[in-house]
Amino acid sequence: MNLYRIALISLILLSFTAGCKGKRSLVDTYPIEGTVTLDGVPLTKVAVLFEPTESGTNEVATGSVDENGKLTVSTPNGLPGKGAMEGEYAVTFIKTTIKTVSRPVFDPGTGGMTNQIAVNIIPKIYQTKETTPFTVTVKKGKNVFDFPLKSK
């Protein structure tokens, strides 16, 4: 009997999620556009995180930057280009490169040792919610934010 109930509940949940595919999210999100530059030069292949300044108010939205430095932000549920919920966010940046180190380190991906590590090359001030100077307020409608990062 328990196996039957589990199968029935799974079937109901599966049909519910399949029926919701492609529909509008339950929360309103607003588009965000902008640019990301470092010392006036467009940054490419950068991950941008919009983290709520107050815990429990909104969800983190993520953005990416194309080859021209143009920012596109996705909703918390992953819909590309749909933006973020209304509210205040601290904006942080991640751009990694592979660095070779002299002493091998543990690689959790392979379970072995490696001499290559991923390093965030964005200046440290822009890497955490606590230190970034960029705070934005997402409002109803279209939002445009430019982020002129400085290396020094």
C-alpha positions as YAML, in Angstrom:
chain: A
units: angstrom
residues:
- id: 1
  name: MET
  ca: [0.00, 0.00, 0.00]
- id: 2
  name: ASN
  ca: [2.80, 2.48, 0.81]
- id: 3
  name: LEU
  ca: [4.47, 1.80, -2.53]
- id: 4
  name: TYR
  ca: [1.17, 2.55, -4.29]
- id: 5
  name: ARG
  ca: [0.82, 5.86, -2.40]
- id: 6
  name: ILE
  ca: [4.38, 6.90, -3.23]
- id: 7
  name: ALA
  ca: [3.82, 6.10, -6.91]
- id: 8
  name: LEU
  ca: [0.54, 8.03, -6.95]
- id: 9
  name: ILE
  ca: [2.02, 11.09, -5.23]
- id: 10
  name: SER
  ca: [5.02, 11.01, -7.61]
- id: 11
  name: LEU
  ca: [2.70, 10.84, -10.61]
- id: 12
  name: ILE
  ca: [0.64, 13.79, -9.35]
- id: 13
  name: LEU
  ca: [3.75, 15.90, -8.69]
- id: 14
  name: LEU
  ca: [5.21, 15.00, -12.07]
- id: 15
  name: SER
  ca: [2.03, 15.98, -13.90]
- id: 16
  name: PHE
  ca: [1.84, 19.24, -11.93]
- id: 17
  name: THR
  ca: [5.42, 20.26, -12.79]
- id: 18
  name: ALA
  ca: [4.98, 19.23, -16.42]
- id: 19
  name: GLY
  ca: [1.86, 21.40, -16.62]
- id: 20
  name: CYS
  ca: [3.73, 24.40, -15.23]
- id: 21
  name: LYS
  ca: [6.55, 24.26, -17.76]
- id: 22
  name: GLY
  ca: [6.99, 27.53, -19.61]
- id: 23
  name: LYS
  ca: [4.44, 29.44, -17.56]
- id: 24
  name: ARG
  ca: [5.03, 32.73, -15.82]
- id: 25
  name: SER
  ca: [6.78, 32.61, -12.47]
- id: 26
  name: LEU
  ca: [4.71, 33.22, -9.34]
- id: 27
  name: VAL
  ca: [6.74, 36.32, -8.47]
- id: 28
  name: ASP
  ca: [7.13, 39.41, -10.59]
- id: 29
  name: THR
  ca: [10.60, 40.05, -11.95]
- id: 30
  name: TYR
  ca: [11.90, 43.08, -13.78]
- id: 31
  name: PRO
  ca: [14.50, 43.20, -16.57]
- id: 32
  name: ILE
  ca: [18.01, 44.41, -15.86]
- id: 33
  name: GLU
  ca: [20.42, 45.66, -18.48]
- id: 34
  name: GLY
  ca: [23.77, 47.31, -18.22]
- id: 35
  name: THR
  ca: [27.49, 46.98, -18.74]
- id: 36
  name: VAL
  ca: [30.45, 45.77, -16.73]
- id: 37
  name: THR
  ca: [33.85, 47.34, -17.33]
- id: 38
  name: LEU
  ca: [37.24, 47.19, -15.64]
- id: 39
  name: ASP
  ca: [39.23, 50.42, -15.95]
- id: 40
  name: GLY
  ca: [36.95, 51.44, -18.84]
- id: 41
  name: VAL
  ca: [37.40, 48.22, -20.83]
- id: 42
  name: PRO
  ca: [34.39, 45.88, -21.22]
- id: 43
  name: LEU
  ca: [34.76, 42.72, -19.12]
- id: 44
  name: THR
  ca: [33.75, 39.45, -20.77]
- id: 45
  name: LYS
  ca: [32.63, 36.10, -19.38]
- id: 46
  name: VAL
  ca: [31.87, 37.50, -15.94]
- id: 47
  name: ALA
  ca: [29.34, 36.04, -13.52]
- id: 48
  name: VAL
  ca: [27.35, 38.72, -11.69]
- id: 49
  name: LEU
  ca: [25.40, 37.99, -8.50]
- id: 50
  name: PHE
  ca: [22.57, 40.19, -7.25]
- id: 51
  name: GLU
  ca: [22.36, 39.32, -3.54]
- id: 52
  name: PRO
  ca: [19.54, 40.78, -1.41]
- id: 53
  name: THR
  ca: [20.88, 43.29, 1.12]
- id: 54
  name: GLU
  ca: [18.42, 42.02, 3.74]
- id: 55
  name: SER
  ca: [18.17, 38.30, 4.37]
- id: 56
  name: GLY
  ca: [14.85, 36.67, 3.59]
- id: 57
  name: THR
  ca: [13.56, 39.48, 1.38]
- id: 58
  name: ASN
  ca: [14.35, 38.23, -2.14]
- id: 59
  name: GLU
  ca: [16.27, 35.51, -3.88]
- id: 60
  name: VAL
  ca: [19.67, 35.84, -5.51]
- id: 61
  name: ALA
  ca: [19.51, 36.65, -9.21]
- id: 62
  name: THR
  ca: [22.43, 35.84, -11.51]
- id: 63
  name: GLY
  ca: [23.79, 37.61, -14.51]
- id: 64
  name: SER
  ca: [26.32, 37.03, -17.22]
- id: 65
  name: VAL
  ca: [28.29, 39.41, -19.37]
- id: 66
  name: ASP
  ca: [28.79, 38.90, -23.11]
- id: 67
  name: GLU
  ca: [31.86, 39.68, -25.22]
- id: 68
  name: ASN
  ca: [30.90, 43.39, -25.39]
- id: 69
  name: GLY
  ca: [30.49, 43.82, -21.64]
- id: 70
  name: LYS
  ca: [26.67, 43.73, -21.89]
- id: 71
  name: LEU
  ca: [24.94, 42.36, -18.80]
- id: 72
  name: THR
  ca: [21.97, 39.94, -18.93]
- id: 73
  name: VAL
  ca: [20.28, 38.94, -15.67]
- id: 74
  name: SER
  ca: [18.29, 35.74, -15.07]
- id: 75
  name: THR
  ca: [15.50, 35.22, -12.58]
- id: 76
  name: PRO
  ca: [15.94, 33.14, -9.44]
- id: 77
  name: ASN
  ca: [14.26, 30.23, -11.27]
- id: 78
  name: GLY
  ca: [16.70, 30.53, -14.17]
- id: 79
  name: LEU
  ca: [14.69, 32.30, -16.89]
- id: 80
  name: PRO
  ca: [17.38, 34.10, -18.92]
- id: 81
  name: GLY
  ca: [17.01, 37.81, -19.42]
- id: 82
  name: LYS
  ca: [13.96, 38.14, -17.16]
- id: 83
  name: GLY
  ca: [15.73, 40.06, -14.39]
- id: 84
  name: ALA
  ca: [15.21, 40.09, -10.64]
- id: 85
  name: MET
  ca: [12.50, 40.70, -8.08]
- id: 86
  name: GLU
  ca: [11.89, 44.23, -6.86]
- id: 87
  name: GLY
  ca: [14.23, 45.19, -4.01]
- id: 88
  name: GLU
  ca: [17.72, 46.20, -2.98]
- id: 89
  name: TYR
  ca: [20.74, 44.09, -3.94]
- id: 90
  name: ALA
  ca: [24.49, 44.04, -3.35]
- id: 91
  name: VAL
  ca: [26.20, 43.22, -6.66]
- id: 92
  name: THR
  ca: [29.28, 40.99, -6.75]
- id: 93
  name: PHE
  ca: [31.42, 39.71, -9.62]
- id: 94
  name: ILE
  ca: [33.28, 36.50, -10.46]
- id: 95
  name: LYS
  ca: [35.69, 35.91, -13.35]
- id: 96
  name: THR
  ca: [37.97, 32.94, -13.02]
- id: 97
  name: THR
  ca: [41.15, 31.87, -14.72]
- id: 98
  name: ILE
  ca: [43.25, 28.76, -14.27]
- id: 99
  name: LYS
  ca: [46.52, 29.24, -12.40]
- id: 100
  name: THR
  ca: [49.34, 26.71, -12.09]
- id: 101
  name: VAL
  ca: [50.69, 26.30, -8.56]
- id: 102
  name: SER
  ca: [53.97, 24.71, -7.45]
- id: 103
  name: ARG
  ca: [52.48, 22.39, -4.79]
- id: 104
  name: PRO
  ca: [49.70, 20.00, -5.81]
- id: 105
  name: VAL
  ca: [46.30, 20.61, -4.21]
- id: 106
  name: PHE
  ca: [43.27, 18.35, -3.82]
- id: 107
  name: ASP
  ca: [40.77, 18.54, -6.68]
- id: 108
  name: PRO
  ca: [37.28, 17.74, -5.35]
- id: 109
  name: GLY
  ca: [36.01, 17.27, -8.92]
- id: 110
  name: THR
  ca: [38.32, 14.37, -9.68]
- id: 111
  name: GLY
  ca: [39.25, 13.24, -6.17]
- id: 112
  name: GLY
  ca: [42.93, 13.50, -7.12]
- id: 113
  name: MET
  ca: [45.69, 16.05, -6.86]
- id: 114
  name: THR
  ca: [46.31, 18.87, -9.35]
- id: 115
  name: ASN
  ca: [48.69, 21.76, -9.94]
- id: 116
  name: GLN
  ca: [45.96, 23.93, -11.44]
- id: 117
  name: ILE
  ca: [43.45, 26.00, -9.48]
- id: 118
  name: ALA
  ca: [40.67, 28.40, -10.42]
- id: 119
  name: VAL
  ca: [41.32, 31.97, -9.26]
- id: 120
  name: ASN
  ca: [38.85, 34.88, -9.23]
- id: 121
  name: ILE
  ca: [40.68, 37.67, -11.06]
- id: 122
  name: ILE
  ca: [38.19, 40.39, -10.16]
- id: 123
  name: PRO
  ca: [39.61, 42.81, -7.55]
- id: 124
  name: LYS
  ca: [38.75, 41.56, -4.04]
- id: 125
  name: ILE
  ca: [36.56, 44.55, -3.17]
- id: 126
  name: TYR
  ca: [33.98, 43.42, -5.76]
- id: 127
  name: GLN
  ca: [33.93, 39.74, -4.73]
- id: 128
  name: THR
  ca: [31.76, 39.76, -1.60]
- id: 129
  name: LYS
  ca: [28.45, 41.22, -0.50]
- id: 130
  name: GLU
  ca: [30.13, 42.80, 2.52]
- id: 131
  name: THR
  ca: [32.80, 44.70, 0.55]
- id: 132
  name: THR
  ca: [31.28, 45.57, -2.83]
- id: 133
  name: PRO
  ca: [30.58, 49.27, -3.37]
- id: 134
  name: PHE
  ca: [27.74, 48.39, -5.75]
- id: 135
  name: THR
  ca: [24.24, 48.36, -4.30]
- id: 136
  name: VAL
  ca: [21.27, 48.70, -6.64]
- id: 137
  name: THR
  ca: [17.52, 48.95, -6.23]
- id: 138
  name: VAL
  ca: [15.49, 46.96, -8.74]
- id: 139
  name: LYS
  ca: [12.20, 48.71, -9.44]
- id: 140
  name: LYS
  ca: [9.12, 47.85, -11.47]
- id: 141
  name: GLY
  ca: [9.85, 48.24, -15.17]
- id: 142
  name: LYS
  ca: [13.17, 48.24, -16.98]
- id: 143
  name: ASN
  ca: [16.33, 48.72, -14.90]
- id: 144
  name: VAL
  ca: [19.68, 49.86, -16.30]
- id: 145
  name: PHE
  ca: [22.84, 49.58, -14.20]
- id: 146
  name: ASP
  ca: [26.43, 50.14, -15.30]
- id: 147
  name: PHE
  ca: [29.26, 48.76, -13.18]
- id: 148
  name: PRO
  ca: [32.58, 50.55, -13.72]
- id: 149
  name: LEU
  ca: [35.04, 48.38, -11.77]
- id: 150
  name: LYS
  ca: [38.52, 49.73, -11.03]
- id: 151
  name: SER
  ca: [41.65, 47.60, -10.67]
- id: 152
  name: LYS
  ca: [43.09, 49.98, -8.03]
...
